[in-house]
């Protein structure tokens, strides 16, 4: 199916939906509005949940990075002390 055919089919569905909405009773129109508002609320909630989860993961990653950085700095200091000690204790030539 070519893109133009898909576009025409989508346009036809949109026109049919618009026609059905215009001919609907006020109760049916309200049901459609409620359905759309409910879907919007659900998407907003899902988006907010996703955003908070991403922020939590970002914070955990930063904590882990800082922890590993601190460990690396500690190991470097220990290695530096060992090397300095060996240099001081090395026999003089």
Secondary structure, DSSP 8 states (H G I E B T S, - for coil): --HHHHHHHHHHHHHHHHHHHHHS-HHHHHHHHHHHHHHHHHHHHHHHHHHHHHHHHHHHHHHHHHHHHHHHHHHHHHHHHHHHHHHHHS---
